[in-house]
């Protein structure tokens, strides 16, 4: 069995915390519409790199952001569980060991491949706004948009969680082992404890308010306000008790009864900006199975999740825009290859800022955005020899009474992704989030509650604009999550991939796919390769590609060197084995047999 890879040895210093923050801050002033500064704010911090050799397996594989989660999922597969069975276990364990990024208090998008039926299913477990929410939710008394920190922390930012409903829906259709059995590893870990990891410690230290908000403060910090030391055994008996209730009663007990009452009490009774979520809001939540979206790239078919996430459309659009260029000939160290990626990304995010929102509330022109003719016209705007002066949104026929305008969306990349392939060839790409690092900072029953409602485009409302992604009752905010499957020329599943990273997710996933498809890299090499991501006029380049900075600036970009806190996890299926790659920028691991 492939064992836990790359947890304990960090090969770069924690000094990357500050560069990651300030690199994003550097990019904000130069951001111009249609992608405004609110789109990119300080991310879940980079905390150095971890030794990560990747791994191989013959039968099944799990790649996740923590070795305890990856191994727990692999044990479920070894016991005969399906990919979705393993996904449930992985998510629950991640809730314990990576509480800053995801958990049952948040939302998810799941892309599932059923090998026997040769069918893709996609599940939307995105959070929804309470029924009392309106477009001025994050507008201050003076009519201005709330500051980012003011909006995030407290009860007002919490959306109705959707992770458990989505997992239950997928398990009902694709599970093999009993629901309750899948909770056992997480219950045991919550009771017995785990050693506080270096990354979690650093993120606790980086946070400036969690140590003042109970009960999270007492759970994570020492009496003097400093984080508990690395290696401290963290037990969470309250979460274990919560999991026991859900294991025996299903997701319904989370959305009604005592757990729901405690969630509502935490939200409405928050010391900071109490919210208005009700028991009826929790009881009414439903996960949705939506149609997958697909497009060709080279000789492959790439499939993902449609709205309310912009990630699936973004990945497909970017790849189609890049098809006109011979990226294989340009090579992975080429400034012009990354220039093409940056320019394609600018066009894609211009469309995102106008057209993507909750499809149950507003019509989203998904087919038009993915039209080959439309993308061919957009692709002609990219010049390999110079940066576009402007990257406007495309003009599409939109059947709505609203005058849609470019909308900012301050999505933070505190998210997690895992990829799974089971022994029968079924697969799961699942991206899961509580939005900002430690979400709303509200902890209830041992888990963190999300702050996903701040993914709505609230600053535009303060300006008097009418936008698709405005806050609304029972509405799902736009996302960038992009769990992705790739099929080879014969229609066989080849790649399972995704990443956290907020609005940078599309760039991370596209970078990885280009490296694997055009540059024939292994998953691990593709994931470990340096990122070059464009934000408006600004571009951030990871240190290992600093040599192309001058060339990119000569093409018209403003460039900065810094680290990204991506968390890409991928599996490539070959004729005789599975190849796994975990992101060395987090504590990821590959496990399988």
Secondary structure, DSSP 8 states (H G I E B T S, - for coil): -B---S-S-BSS-TTHHHHHHHHHHHHHTT--TTS-GGGS---S-----B----EEESS-EEEESSHHHHHHHHHHHHTT--HHHHHHHHHHHHHHH-TTT--TTSEEEEEEEETTTTEEEEEEE--B--TT--TTTTB-TTSSB--HHHHHSSGGG--B--HHHHHHHHHHHH--S-GGGGGHHHHHHHHH-EE--HHHHHHHHH-SSGGGSTTHHHHHB-TTS-B--TT-EE--HHHHHHHHHHHHH-THHHHSSHHHHHHHHHHHT-SSS-----HHHHHH---EEE--EEEEETTEEEEE--TTBSHHHHHHHHHHHHTTS-HHHH-TT-HHHHHHHHHHHHHHHHHHHHH-S-TTTS---HHHHT-HHHHHHHHTT-BTTB--S-----------SS-----------EEEEEEEE-TTS-EEEEEEEEESTTTTS-EETTEE---GGGGS-HHHHHTT---TT---TT----B----EEEE-TTS-EEEEE----GGGHHHHHHHHHHHHHTS---HHHHHHS--EEEETTEEEE-GGGGGGHHHHHHTT-EEEE-------EEEEE-SS-EEEEE-TTTT-EEEE-
